[in-house]
Amino acid sequence: MGRTLHGELLRDAPENMVDTKLFVLKDHGIVCHSFIFSGCDKSGANVSGLSLIVPFSEFKSYLPFVELVEERVKILIAKLRVLQAKVHKLS
């Protein structure tokens, strides 16, 4: 999804922040739930994105779970950051 990170790459994101965006692309038949976050790897600080793609036909079923999904994905991103920090220290 080129739209997910468009406009996000050059901004200064707070270190522990995760931005969430919900794109409804009805003409493409999908809903894109995106998570933009900063991280650190062997190249240094970066901005990354993770997107969950849901068929538009399931959008009404997905809506009640949006907050739960955001909460759980943010936990996974926090764990990823810990792993990135460990690898970065070993490099």
Rosetta blueprint (number, residue, H / E / L):
1 M L
2 G H
3 R H
4 T H
5 L H
6 H L
7 G L
8 E L
9 L L
10 L L
11 R L
12 D L
13 A L
14 P L
15 E L
16 N L
17 M L
18 V E
19 D E
20 T E
21 K E
22 L E
23 F E
24 V E
25 L E
26 K H
27 D H
28 H H
29 G L
30 I E
31 V E
32 C E
33 H E
34 S E
35 F E
36 I E
37 F E
38 S E
39 G E
40 C E
41 D E
42 K L
43 S L
44 G E
45 A E
46 N E
47 V E
48 S E
49 G E
50 L E
51 S E
52 L E
53 I E
54 V E
55 P E
56 F H
57 S H
58 E H
59 F H
60 K H
61 S H
62 Y H
63 L H
64 P H
65 F H
66 V H
67 E H
68 L H
69 V H
70 E H
71 E H
72 R H
73 V H
74 K H
75 I H
76 L H
77 I H
78 A H
79 K H
80 L H
81 R H
82 V H
83 L H
84 Q H
85 A H
86 K H
87 V H
88 H H
89 K H
90 L H
91 S L
